[in-house]
């Protein structure tokens, strides 16, 4: 797999489009990182909200 990627990079360098290939790869990687970050942040706040509701319901039942 690494050999295939190196061959593609060499071909891109030969044809003079290496900068475009690298910029495209960076955009793809950063997009994936941003998407994962958003999903993790959503999951974190959703989990906090569920814990808050559980504690509130538990305290209400304990008092009643």
MOMO-V450502 format. One record per pair of residues at least 6 apart in sequence whose ideal C-beta (glycine too) atoms are under 8 Angstrom apart, sorted by sequence separation. I is the first residue (numbers start at 0). J is the second residue. D is the distance in Angstrom with one decimal. If there is no record, write none. Layout:
# MOMO-V450502
I;J;D
I;J;D
This chain:
# MOMO-V450502
11;17;4.5
11;19;7.9
8;17;6.9
11;20;4.5
8;20;7.2
7;20;7.8
